[in-house]
């Protein structure tokens, strides 16, 4: 059974890219969620543009 619903982002902004590979094969999200991003967006609040990506976050927490 397939299901569809809206996806909500916790910030406002402009969607700048959609991952076409995930549109064609949604199961990619289950295989590697970081590589199978859904969309890229430019936040409306410029302060949010400096958020860390996954690699930078892991580096900042070290061996926590």
Predicted model as a PDB file, atoms N, CA, C, CB and O in Angstrom, pLDDT in the B-factor column:
MODEL        1                                                                  
ATOM      1  N   UNK A   1       0.843  -1.169   0.000  1.00 56.00           N  
ATOM      2  CA  UNK A   1       0.000   0.000   0.000  1.00 56.00           C  
ATOM      3  C   UNK A   1       0.890   1.233   0.000  1.00 56.00           C  
ATOM      4  CB  UNK A   1      -0.960  -0.003   1.212  1.00 56.00           C  
ATOM      5  O   UNK A   1       1.862   1.307   0.751  1.00 56.00           O  
ATOM      6  N   UNK A   2       0.560   2.180  -0.828  1.00 63.00           N  
ATOM      7  CA  UNK A   2       1.303   3.442  -0.867  1.00 63.00           C  
ATOM      8  C   UNK A   2       0.451   4.528  -0.234  1.00 63.00           C  
ATOM      9  CB  UNK A   2       1.694   3.827  -2.328  1.00 63.00           C  
ATOM     10  O   UNK A   2      -0.778   4.497  -0.289  1.00 63.00           O  
ATOM     11  N   UNK A   3       1.129   5.473   0.360  1.00 67.00           N  
ATOM     12  CA  UNK A   3       0.434   6.573   1.017  1.00 67.00           C  
ATOM     13  C   UNK A   3       1.194   7.859   0.735  1.00 67.00           C  
ATOM     14  CB  UNK A   3       0.302   6.327   2.549  1.00 67.00           C  
ATOM     15  O   UNK A   3       2.409   7.844   0.538  1.00 67.00           O  
ATOM     16  N   UNK A   4       0.490   8.941   0.718  1.00 70.00           N  
ATOM     17  CA  UNK A   4       1.127  10.243   0.507  1.00 70.00           C  
ATOM     18  C   UNK A   4       0.555  11.240   1.510  1.00 70.00           C  
ATOM     19  CB  UNK A   4       0.916  10.746  -0.960  1.00 70.00           C  
ATOM     20  O   UNK A   4      -0.623  11.189   1.864  1.00 70.00           O  
ATOM     21  N   UNK A   5       1.413  12.137   1.951  1.00 74.00           N  
ATOM     22  CA  UNK A   5       0.952  13.203   2.827  1.00 74.00           C  
ATOM     23  C   UNK A   5       1.896  14.384   2.673  1.00 74.00           C  
ATOM     24  CB  UNK A   5       0.878  12.729   4.310  1.00 74.00           C  
ATOM     25  O   UNK A   5       2.979  14.252   2.101  1.00 74.00           O  
ATOM     26  N   UNK A   6       1.492  15.521   3.175  1.00 78.00           N  
ATOM     27  CA  UNK A   6       2.324  16.711   3.114  1.00 78.00           C  
ATOM     28  C   UNK A   6       3.527  16.548   4.036  1.00 78.00           C  
ATOM     29  CB  UNK A   6       1.511  17.965   3.493  1.00 78.00           C  
ATOM     30  O   UNK A   6       3.451  15.876   5.065  1.00 78.00           O  
ATOM     31  N   UNK A   7       4.623  17.166   3.657  1.00 74.00           N  
ATOM     32  CA  UNK A   7       5.808  17.205   4.513  1.00 74.00           C  
ATOM     33  C   UNK A   7       5.958  18.634   5.008  1.00 74.00           C  
ATOM     34  CB  UNK A   7       7.102  16.721   3.749  1.00 74.00           C  
ATOM     35  O   UNK A   7       5.868  19.580   4.225  1.00 74.00           O  
ATOM     36  N   UNK A   8       6.182  18.787   6.285  1.00 78.00           N  
ATOM     37  CA  UNK A   8       6.298  20.112   6.878  1.00 78.00           C  
ATOM     38  C   UNK A   8       7.730  20.372   7.314  1.00 78.00           C  
ATOM     39  CB  UNK A   8       5.343  20.260   8.067  1.00 78.00           C  
ATOM     40  O   UNK A   8       8.353  19.521   7.949  1.00 78.00           O  
ATOM     41  N   UNK A   9       8.245  21.524   6.983  1.00 75.00           N  
ATOM     42  CA  UNK A   9       9.578  21.933   7.419  1.00 75.00           C  
ATOM     43  C   UNK A   9       9.409  22.838   8.637  1.00 75.00           C  
ATOM     44  CB  UNK A   9      10.367  22.665   6.265  1.00 75.00           C  
ATOM     45  O   UNK A   9       8.453  23.612   8.705  1.00 75.00           O  
ATOM     46  N   UNK A  10      10.324  22.748   9.593  1.00 82.00           N  
ATOM     47  CA  UNK A  10      10.196  23.563  10.805  1.00 82.00           C  
ATOM     48  C   UNK A  10      10.579  25.027  10.606  1.00 82.00           C  
ATOM     49  CB  UNK A  10      11.044  22.980  11.892  1.00 82.00           C  
ATOM     50  O   UNK A  10      10.559  25.802  11.562  1.00 82.00           O  
ATOM     51  N   UNK A  11      10.925  25.416   9.383  1.00 83.00           N  
ATOM     52  CA  UNK A  11      11.280  26.807   9.089  1.00 83.00           C  
ATOM     53  C   UNK A  11      10.608  27.241   7.790  1.00 83.00           C  
ATOM     54  CB  UNK A  11      12.823  26.978   8.991  1.00 83.00           C  
ATOM     55  O   UNK A  11      10.259  26.413   6.949  1.00 83.00           O  
ATOM     56  N   UNK A  12      10.436  28.534   7.643  1.00 88.00           N  
ATOM     57  CA  UNK A  12       9.898  29.087   6.405  1.00 88.00           C  
ATOM     58  C   UNK A  12      11.051  29.372   5.452  1.00 88.00           C  
ATOM     59  CB  UNK A  12       9.071  30.379   6.677  1.00 88.00           C  
ATOM     60  O   UNK A  12      12.165  29.666   5.885  1.00 88.00           O  
ATOM     61  N   UNK A  13      10.781  29.284   4.172  1.00 89.00           N  
ATOM     62  CA  UNK A  13      11.814  29.588   3.195  1.00 89.00           C  
ATOM     63  C   UNK A  13      11.403  29.179   1.799  1.00 89.00           C  
ATOM     64  CB  UNK A  13      13.104  28.910   3.568  1.00 89.00           C  
ATOM     65  O   UNK A  13      10.247  28.840   1.545  1.00 89.00           O  
ATOM     66  N   UNK A  14      12.373  29.216   0.897  1.00 91.00           N  
ATOM     67  CA  UNK A  14      12.131  28.893  -0.508  1.00 91.00           C  
ATOM     68  C   UNK A  14      12.787  27.551  -0.829  1.00 91.00           C  
ATOM     69  CB  UNK A  14      12.678  30.018  -1.444  1.00 91.00           C  
ATOM     70  O   UNK A  14      13.970  27.354  -0.549  1.00 91.00           O  
ATOM     71  N   UNK A  15      12.025  26.633  -1.413  1.00 90.00           N  
ATOM     72  CA  UNK A  15      12.584  25.361  -1.863  1.00 90.00           C  
ATOM     73  C   UNK A  15      13.421  25.648  -3.101  1.00 90.00           C  
ATOM     74  CB  UNK A  15      11.455  24.299  -2.164  1.00 90.00           C  
ATOM     75  O   UNK A  15      12.924  26.214  -4.074  1.00 90.00           O  
ATOM     76  N   UNK A  16      14.687  25.261  -3.063  1.00 93.00           N  
ATOM     77  CA  UNK A  16      15.596  25.545  -4.178  1.00 93.00           C  
ATOM     78  C   UNK A  16      15.895  24.321  -5.021  1.00 93.00           C  
ATOM     79  CB  UNK A  16      16.885  26.117  -3.658  1.00 93.00           C  
ATOM     80  O   UNK A  16      16.365  24.461  -6.150  1.00 93.00           O  
ATOM     81  N   UNK A  17      15.636  23.119  -4.509  1.00 94.00           N  
ATOM     82  CA  UNK A  17      15.877  21.896  -5.271  1.00 94.00           C  
ATOM     83  C   UNK A  17      15.065  20.758  -4.668  1.00 94.00           C  
ATOM     84  CB  UNK A  17      17.388  21.540  -5.291  1.00 94.00           C  
ATOM     85  O   UNK A  17      14.825  20.718  -3.462  1.00 94.00           O  
ATOM     86  N   UNK A  18      14.650  19.842  -5.520  1.00 91.00           N  
ATOM     87  CA  UNK A  18      13.974  18.626  -5.086  1.00 91.00           C  
ATOM     88  C   UNK A  18      14.793  17.441  -5.590  1.00 91.00           C  
ATOM     89  CB  UNK A  18      12.491  18.568  -5.613  1.00 91.00           C  
ATOM     90  O   UNK A  18      15.349  17.495  -6.687  1.00 91.00           O  
ATOM     91  N   UNK A  19      14.869  16.391  -4.812  1.00 91.00           N  
ATOM     92  CA  UNK A  19      15.649  15.215  -5.177  1.00 91.00           C  
ATOM     93  C   UNK A  19      14.827  14.333  -6.111  1.00 91.00           C  
ATOM     94  CB  UNK A  19      16.084  14.424  -3.914  1.00 91.00           C  
ATOM     95  O   UNK A  19      13.938  13.606  -5.668  1.00 91.00           O  
ATOM     96  N   UNK A  20      15.127  14.401  -7.397  1.00 92.00           N  
ATOM     97  CA  UNK A  20      14.392  13.646  -8.407  1.00 92.00           C  
ATOM     98  C   UNK A  20      14.580  12.135  -8.236  1.00 92.00           C  
ATOM     99  CB  UNK A  20      14.839  14.072  -9.803  1.00 92.00           C  
ATOM    100  O   UNK A  20      13.671  11.362  -8.538  1.00 92.00           O  
ATOM    101  N   UNK A  21      15.750  11.713  -7.756  1.00 92.00           N  
ATOM    102  CA  UNK A  21      15.997  10.280  -7.565  1.00 92.00           C  
ATOM    103  C   UNK A  21      15.029   9.693  -6.535  1.00 92.00           C  
ATOM    104  CB  UNK A  21      17.456  10.040  -7.119  1.00 92.00           C  
ATOM    105  O   UNK A  21      14.564   8.564  -6.695  1.00 92.00           O  
ATOM    106  N   UNK A  22      14.727  10.445  -5.490  1.00 91.00           N  
ATOM    107  CA  UNK A  22      13.798   9.967  -4.463  1.00 91.00           C  
ATOM    108  C   UNK A  22      12.369   9.963  -5.000  1.00 91.00           C  
ATOM    109  CB  UNK A  22      13.892  10.843  -3.194  1.00 91.00           C  
ATOM    110  O   UNK A  22      11.566   9.114  -4.613  1.00 91.00           O  
ATOM    111  N   UNK A  23      12.046  10.898  -5.883  1.00 88.00           N  
ATOM    112  CA  UNK A  23      10.716  10.873  -6.502  1.00 88.00           C  
ATOM    113  C   UNK A  23      10.510   9.575  -7.271  1.00 88.00           C  
ATOM    114  CB  UNK A  23      10.530  12.081  -7.441  1.00 88.00           C  
ATOM    115  O   UNK A  23       9.432   8.983  -7.233  1.00 88.00           O  
ATOM    116  N   UNK A  24      11.554   9.141  -7.968  1.00 91.00           N  
ATOM    117  CA  UNK A  24      11.469   7.926  -8.780  1.00 91.00           C  
ATOM    118  C   UNK A  24      11.559   6.653  -7.941  1.00 91.00           C  
ATOM    119  CB  UNK A  24      12.569   7.926  -9.821  1.00 91.00           C  
ATOM    120  O   UNK A  24      10.972   5.631  -8.298  1.00 91.00           O  
ATOM    121  N   UNK A  25      12.290   6.711  -6.831  1.00 92.00           N  
ATOM    122  CA  UNK A  25      12.497   5.526  -5.982  1.00 92.00           C  
ATOM    123  C   UNK A  25      12.470   5.926  -4.517  1.00 92.00           C  
ATOM    124  CB  UNK A  25      13.839   4.826  -6.322  1.00 92.00           C  
ATOM    125  O   UNK A  25      13.531   6.082  -3.912  1.00 92.00           O  
ATOM    126  N   UNK A  26      11.286   6.099  -3.923  1.00 89.00           N  
ATOM    127  CA  UNK A  26      11.177   6.562  -2.538  1.00 89.00           C  
ATOM    128  C   UNK A  26      11.856   5.655  -1.514  1.00 89.00           C  
ATOM    129  CB  UNK A  26       9.740   6.703  -2.179  1.00 89.00           C  
ATOM    130  O   UNK A  26      12.185   6.105  -0.417  1.00 89.00           O  
ATOM    131  N   UNK A  27      12.068   4.398  -1.853  1.00 92.00           N  
ATOM    132  CA  UNK A  27      12.720   3.482  -0.920  1.00 92.00           C  
ATOM    133  C   UNK A  27      14.156   3.897  -0.607  1.00 92.00           C  
ATOM    134  CB  UNK A  27      12.707   2.075  -1.484  1.00 92.00           C  
ATOM    135  O   UNK A  27      14.740   3.402   0.357  1.00 92.00           O  
ATOM    136  N   UNK A  28      14.728   4.790  -1.398  1.00 92.00           N  
ATOM    137  CA  UNK A  28      16.075   5.292  -1.134  1.00 92.00           C  
ATOM    138  C   UNK A  28      16.170   5.966   0.236  1.00 92.00           C  
ATOM    139  CB  UNK A  28      16.491   6.272  -2.226  1.00 92.00           C  
ATOM    140  O   UNK A  28      17.226   5.936   0.867  1.00 92.00           O  
ATOM    141  N   UNK A  29      15.087   6.565   0.692  1.00 90.00           N  
ATOM    142  CA  UNK A  29      15.086   7.230   2.001  1.00 90.00           C  
ATOM    143  C   UNK A  29      15.343   6.209   3.104  1.00 90.00           C  
ATOM    144  CB  UNK A  29      13.739   7.963   2.246  1.00 90.00           C  
ATOM    145  O   UNK A  29      16.042   6.509   4.072  1.00 90.00           O  
ATOM    146  N   UNK A  30      14.790   5.015   2.969  1.00 92.00           N  
ATOM    147  CA  UNK A  30      15.003   3.973   3.975  1.00 92.00           C  
ATOM    148  C   UNK A  30      16.414   3.404   3.923  1.00 92.00           C  
ATOM    149  CB  UNK A  30      13.996   2.854   3.789  1.00 92.00           C  
ATOM    150  O   UNK A  30      16.923   2.925   4.937  1.00 92.00           O  
ATOM    151  N   UNK A  31      17.053   3.449   2.761  1.00 93.00           N  
ATOM    152  CA  UNK A  31      18.394   2.892   2.616  1.00 93.00           C  
ATOM    153  C   UNK A  31      19.464   3.831   3.162  1.00 93.00           C  
ATOM    154  CB  UNK A  31      18.674   2.585   1.156  1.00 93.00           C  
ATOM    155  O   UNK A  31      20.401   3.376   3.818  1.00 93.00           O  
ATOM    156  N   UNK A  32      19.344   5.118   2.906  1.00 89.00           N  
ATOM    157  CA  UNK A  32      20.337   6.095   3.379  1.00 89.00           C  
ATOM    158  C   UNK A  32      19.672   7.468   3.448  1.00 89.00           C  
ATOM    159  CB  UNK A  32      21.598   6.132   2.437  1.00 89.00           C  
ATOM    160  O   UNK A  32      19.644   8.207   2.464  1.00 89.00           O  
ATOM    161  N   UNK A  33      19.149   7.793   4.602  1.00 82.00           N  
ATOM    162  CA  UNK A  33      18.373   9.025   4.756  1.00 82.00           C  
ATOM    163  C   UNK A  33      19.182  10.290   4.502  1.00 82.00           C  
ATOM    164  CB  UNK A  33      17.790   9.083   6.133  1.00 82.00           C  
ATOM    165  O   UNK A  33      18.624  11.288   4.043  1.00 82.00           O  
ATOM    166  N   UNK A  34      20.484  10.276   4.789  1.00 79.00           N  
ATOM    167  CA  UNK A  34      21.291  11.471   4.552  1.00 79.00           C  
ATOM    168  C   UNK A  34      21.552  11.681   3.069  1.00 79.00           C  
ATOM    169  CB  UNK A  34      22.611  11.375   5.302  1.00 79.00           C  
ATOM    170  O   UNK A  34      21.557  12.820   2.602  1.00 79.00           O  
ATOM    171  N   UNK A  35      21.767  10.620   2.330  1.00 83.00           N  
ATOM    172  CA  UNK A  35      22.032  10.741   0.894  1.00 83.00           C  
ATOM    173  C   UNK A  35      20.746  10.986   0.122  1.00 83.00           C  
ATOM    174  CB  UNK A  35      22.727   9.480   0.367  1.00 83.00           C  
ATOM    175  O   UNK A  35      20.772  11.611  -0.938  1.00 83.00           O  
ATOM    176  N   UNK A  36      19.627  10.506   0.637  1.00 87.00           N  
ATOM    177  CA  UNK A  36      18.349  10.617  -0.061  1.00 87.00           C  
ATOM    178  C   UNK A  36      17.536  11.798   0.465  1.00 87.00           C  
ATOM    179  CB  UNK A  36      17.550   9.320   0.086  1.00 87.00           C  
ATOM    180  O   UNK A  36      16.379  11.641   0.855  1.00 87.00           O  
ATOM    181  N   UNK A  37      18.142  12.965   0.471  1.00 87.00           N  
ATOM    182  CA  UNK A  37      17.461  14.169   0.934  1.00 87.00           C  
ATOM    183  C   UNK A  37      16.211  14.395   0.079  1.00 87.00           C  
ATOM    184  CB  UNK A  37      18.412  15.407   0.873  1.00 87.00           C  
ATOM    185  O   UNK A  37      16.160  13.966  -1.074  1.00 87.00           O  
ATOM    186  N   UNK A  38      15.214  15.062   0.637  1.00 88.00           N  
ATOM    187  CA  UNK A  38      13.970  15.311  -0.086  1.00 88.00           C  
ATOM    188  C   UNK A  38      14.001  16.634  -0.833  1.00 88.00           C  
ATOM    189  CB  UNK A  38      12.799  15.293   0.870  1.00 88.00           C  
ATOM    190  O   UNK A  38      13.640  16.701  -2.008  1.00 88.00           O  
ATOM    191  N   UNK A  39      14.432  17.682  -0.149  1.00 87.00           N  
ATOM    192  CA  UNK A  39      14.511  18.988  -0.791  1.00 87.00           C  
ATOM    193  C   UNK A  39      15.603  19.817  -0.140  1.00 87.00           C  
ATOM    194  CB  UNK A  39      13.160  19.720  -0.714  1.00 87.00           C  
ATOM    195  O   UNK A  39      16.018  19.542   0.986  1.00 87.00           O  
ATOM    196  N   UNK A  40      16.057  20.817  -0.844  1.00 88.00           N  
ATOM    197  CA  UNK A  40      16.991  21.806  -0.290  1.00 88.00           C  
ATOM    198  C   UNK A  40      16.224  23.124  -0.259  1.00 88.00           C  
ATOM    199  CB  UNK A  40      18.343  21.920  -1.152  1.00 88.00           C  
ATOM    200  O   UNK A  40      15.434  23.425  -1.154  1.00 88.00           O  
ATOM    201  N   UNK A  41      16.472  23.888   0.776  1.00 86.00           N  
ATOM    202  CA  UNK A  41      15.744  25.151   0.869  1.00 86.00           C  
ATOM    203  C   UNK A  41      16.623  26.270   1.391  1.00 86.00           C  
ATOM    204  CB  UNK A  41      14.530  24.995   1.761  1.00 86.00           C  
ATOM    205  O   UNK A  41      17.596  26.034   2.108  1.00 86.00           O  
ATOM    206  N   UNK A  42      16.272  27.472   1.025  1.00 87.00           N  
ATOM    207  CA  UNK A  42      16.928  28.686   1.507  1.00 87.00           C  
ATOM    208  C   UNK A  42      16.011  29.258   2.586  1.00 87.00           C  
ATOM    209  CB  UNK A  42      17.194  29.737   0.328  1.00 87.00           C  
ATOM    210  O   UNK A  42      14.900  29.693   2.282  1.00 87.00           O  
ATOM    211  N   UNK A  43      16.463  29.264   3.846  1.00 87.00           N  
ATOM    212  CA  UNK A  43      15.617  29.754   4.933  1.00 87.00           C  
ATOM    213  C   UNK A  43      15.283  31.244   4.769  1.00 87.00           C  
ATOM    214  CB  UNK A  43      16.309  29.519   6.277  1.00 87.00           C  
ATOM    215  O   UNK A  43      16.117  32.029   4.318  1.00 87.00           O  
ATOM    216  N   UNK A  44      14.069  31.615   5.135  1.00 90.00           N  
ATOM    217  CA  UNK A  44      13.661  33.016   5.081  1.00 90.00           C  
ATOM    218  C   UNK A  44      14.427  33.828   6.128  1.00 90.00           C  
ATOM    219  CB  UNK A  44      12.135  33.147   5.303  1.00 90.00           C  
ATOM    220  O   UNK A  44      14.719  35.004   5.907  1.00 90.00           O  
ATOM    221  N   UNK A  45      14.751  33.214   7.254  1.00 89.00           N  
ATOM    222  CA  UNK A  45      15.513  33.867   8.322  1.00 89.00           C  
ATOM    223  C   UNK A  45      16.996  33.606   8.071  1.00 89.00           C  
ATOM    224  CB  UNK A  45      15.077  33.343   9.744  1.00 89.00           C  
ATOM    225  O   UNK A  45      17.445  32.467   8.198  1.00 89.00           O  
ATOM    226  N   UNK A  46      17.757  34.622   7.721  1.00 85.00           N  
ATOM    227  CA  UNK A  46      19.168  34.481   7.365  1.00 85.00           C  
ATOM    228  C   UNK A  46      19.985  33.853   8.504  1.00 85.00           C  
ATOM    229  CB  UNK A  46      19.752  35.846   6.996  1.00 85.00           C  
ATOM    230  O   UNK A  46      21.003  33.214   8.242  1.00 85.00           O  
ATOM    231  N   UNK A  47      19.561  34.021   9.749  1.00 85.00           N  
ATOM    232  CA  UNK A  47      20.295  33.445  10.878  1.00 85.00           C  
ATOM    233  C   UNK A  47      20.290  31.915  10.811  1.00 85.00           C  
ATOM    234  CB  UNK A  47      19.686  33.920  12.213  1.00 85.00           C  
ATOM    235  O   UNK A  47      21.202  31.274  11.335  1.00 85.00           O  
ATOM    236  N   UNK A  48      19.294  31.334  10.184  1.00 84.00           N  
ATOM    237  CA  UNK A  48      19.212  29.878  10.092  1.00 84.00           C  
ATOM    238  C   UNK A  48      20.125  29.306   9.017  1.00 84.00           C  
ATOM    239  CB  UNK A  48      17.791  29.461   9.820  1.00 84.00           C  
ATOM    240  O   UNK A  48      20.339  28.094   8.982  1.00 84.00           O  
ATOM    241  N   UNK A  49      20.659  30.130   8.154  1.00 77.00           N  
ATOM    242  CA  UNK A  49      21.532  29.660   7.081  1.00 77.00           C  
ATOM    243  C   UNK A  49      22.827  29.066   7.637  1.00 77.00           C  
ATOM    244  CB  UNK A  49      21.851  30.806   6.118  1.00 77.00           C  
ATOM    245  O   UNK A  49      23.508  28.320   6.934  1.00 77.00           O  
ATOM    246  N   UNK A  50      23.172  29.378   8.860  1.00 81.00           N  
ATOM    247  CA  UNK A  50      24.400  28.877   9.461  1.00 81.00           C  
ATOM    248  C   UNK A  50      24.238  27.579  10.238  1.00 81.00           C  
ATOM    249  CB  UNK A  50      24.958  29.907  10.360  1.00 81.00           C  
ATOM    250  O   UNK A  50      25.149  27.196  10.972  1.00 81.00           O  
ATOM    251  N   UNK A  51      23.117  26.895  10.103  1.00 83.00           N  
ATOM    252  CA  UNK A  51      22.922  25.629  10.810  1.00 83.00           C  
ATOM    253  C   UNK A  51      23.910  24.585  10.312  1.00 83.00           C  
ATOM    254  CB  UNK A  51      21.479  25.125  10.634  1.00 83.00           C  
ATOM    255  O   UNK A  51      24.334  24.630   9.157  1.00 83.00           O  
ATOM    256  N   UNK A  52      24.276  23.652  11.171  1.00 86.00           N  
ATOM    257  CA  UNK A  52      25.242  22.615  10.832  1.00 86.00           C  
ATOM    258  C   UNK A  52      24.604  21.502   9.998  1.00 86.00           C  
ATOM    259  CB  UNK A  52      25.851  22.033  12.102  1.00 86.00           C  
ATOM    260  O   UNK A  52      23.432  21.168  10.176  1.00 86.00           O  
ATOM    261  N   UNK A  53      25.396  20.938   9.089  1.00 84.00           N  
ATOM    262  CA  UNK A  53      24.947  19.725   8.418  1.00 84.00           C  
ATOM    263  C   UNK A  53      25.330  18.550   9.322  1.00 84.00           C  
ATOM    264  CB  UNK A  53      25.584  19.584   6.970  1.00 84.00           C  
ATOM    265  O   UNK A  53      25.937  18.761  10.372  1.00 84.00           O  
ATOM    266  N   UNK A  54      24.987  17.325   8.935  1.00 82.00           N  
ATOM    267  CA  UNK A  54      25.210  16.168   9.796  1.00 82.00           C  
ATOM    268  C   UNK A  54      26.685  15.974  10.122  1.00 82.00           C  
ATOM    269  CB  UNK A  54      24.660  14.917   9.140  1.00 82.00           C  
ATOM    270  O   UNK A  54      27.032  15.699  11.271  1.00 82.00           O  
ATOM    271  N   UNK A  55      27.555  16.112   9.131  1.00 88.00           N  
ATOM    272  CA  UNK A  55      28.989  15.904   9.354  1.00 88.00           C  
ATOM    273  C   UNK A  55      29.559  16.940  10.321  1.00 88.00           C  
ATOM    274  CB  UNK A  55      29.747  15.959   8.023  1.00 88.00           C  
ATOM    275  O   UNK A  55      30.337  16.592  11.210  1.00 88.00           O  
ATOM    276  N   UNK A  56      29.187  18.190  10.160  1.00 91.00           N  
ATOM    277  CA  UNK A  56      29.679  19.250  11.040  1.00 91.00           C  
ATOM    278  C   UNK A  56      29.153  19.058  12.471  1.00 91.00           C  
ATOM    279  CB  UNK A  56      29.263  20.635  10.497  1.00 91.00           C  
ATOM    280  O   UNK A  56      29.869  19.319  13.438  1.00 91.00           O  
ATOM    281  N   UNK A  57      27.913  18.607  12.598  1.00 90.00           N  
ATOM    282  CA  UNK A  57      27.348  18.368  13.928  1.00 90.00           C  
ATOM    283  C   UNK A  57      28.113  17.238  14.626  1.00 90.00           C  
ATOM    284  CB  UNK A  57      25.835  18.020  13.828  1.00 90.00           C  
ATOM    285  O   UNK A  57      28.490  17.370  15.791  1.00 90.00           O  
ATOM    286  N   UNK A  58      28.340  16.130  13.915  1.00 90.00           N  
ATOM    287  CA  UNK A  58      29.075  15.018  14.520  1.00 90.00           C  
ATOM    288  C   UNK A  58      30.484  15.457  14.933  1.00 90.00           C  
ATOM    289  CB  UNK A  58      29.153  13.830  13.539  1.00 90.00           C  
ATOM    290  O   UNK A  58      30.982  15.043  15.980  1.00 90.00           O  
ATOM    291  N   UNK A  59      31.115  16.281  14.126  1.00 92.00           N  
ATOM    292  CA  UNK A  59      32.454  16.781  14.461  1.00 92.00           C  
ATOM    293  C   UNK A  59      32.391  17.655  15.723  1.00 92.00           C  
ATOM    294  CB  UNK A  59      33.050  17.591  13.268  1.00 92.00           C  
ATOM    295  O   UNK A  59      33.292  17.601  16.561  1.00 92.00           O  
ATOM    296  N   UNK A  60      31.333  18.453  15.856  1.00 92.00           N  
ATOM    297  CA  UNK A  60      31.238  19.362  17.003  1.00 92.00           C  
ATOM    298  C   UNK A  60      30.983  18.630  18.320  1.00 92.00           C  
ATOM    299  CB  UNK A  60      30.136  20.372  16.767  1.00 92.00           C  
ATOM    300  O   UNK A  60      31.371  19.125  19.379  1.00 92.00           O  
ATOM    301  N   UNK A  61      30.339  17.465  18.276  1.00 92.00           N  
ATOM    302  CA  UNK A  61      30.056  16.749  19.527  1.00 92.00           C  
ATOM    303  C   UNK A  61      31.128  15.733  19.868  1.00 92.00           C  
ATOM    304  CB  UNK A  61      28.717  16.054  19.438  1.00 92.00           C  
ATOM    305  O   UNK A  61      31.158  15.212  20.983  1.00 92.00           O  
ATOM    306  N   UNK A  62      32.013  15.443  18.916  1.00 83.00           N  
ATOM    307  CA  UNK A  62      33.098  14.507  19.193  1.00 83.00           C  
ATOM    308  C   UNK A  62      32.584  13.137  19.578  1.00 83.00           C  
ATOM    309  CB  UNK A  62      33.979  15.042  20.288  1.00 83.00           C  
ATOM    310  O   UNK A  62      31.672  12.612  18.939  1.00 83.00           O  
ATOM    311  N   UNK A  63      33.158  12.552  20.614  1.00 72.00           N  
ATOM    312  CA  UNK A  63      32.768  11.231  21.078  1.00 72.00           C  
ATOM    313  C   UNK A  63      31.816  11.338  22.260  1.00 72.00           C  
ATOM    314  CB  UNK A  63      34.000  10.411  21.460  1.00 72.00           C  
ATOM    315  O   UNK A  63      32.056  10.745  23.311  1.00 72.00           O  
ATOM    316  N   UNK A  64      30.753  12.083  22.090  1.00 61.00           N  
ATOM    317  CA  UNK A  64      29.793  12.301  23.194  1.00 61.00           C  
ATOM    318  C   UNK A  64      29.027  11.045  23.525  1.00 61.00           C  
ATOM    319  CB  UNK A  64      28.813  13.412  22.843  1.00 61.00           C  
ATOM    320  O   UNK A  64      28.185  11.054  24.423  1.00 61.00           O  
TER     321      UNK A  64                                                      
ENDMDL                                                                          
END                                                                             
